[in-house]
Amino acid sequence: MRYTIEKHERYVVIEPLVSFLDGVAAAKLKNEFMLRSASGQRNIVLDLDKVEDMTEEGMRMGLLAHRLCQSEEGLFIIIGLKPQVEHLLKVAKLDKYFTIVKRLKDAEDLIFSNEIQHDLIGK
């Protein structure tokens, strides 16, 4: 499975370049999330713009990223959801665990707001 990684100062954007996110792809993304967390990245944006459908493993891989980011007081944000994928997350009741926004700009605003809060309280 191919994906892109776009590193920014306070966050990283990971975008799978597949239309179907299956268990194999989800495992590779989980590894990438753990690598990013281990290297000190606490804010991850997952861009699902190219993903049209996914398996249960594909839906659940975001839970790991959510836990990793949350443990470091960061954010895991999903952008670019197609209606079918959004529906799958809602049916599986996983949408309540994720911060979902439409655009990268919206994700950046949330991340920078969170980072300012951390800077103000000295974390």
Beta strands, then each sheet from edge to edge (+ up, - down):
strand 1: 3-7
strand 2: 12-16
strand 3: 20-21
strand 4: 44-47
strand 5: 53-54
strand 6: 76-79
strand 7: 99-100
sheet 1: 1+ 2- 4- 6- 7-
sheet 2: 3+ 5+
end
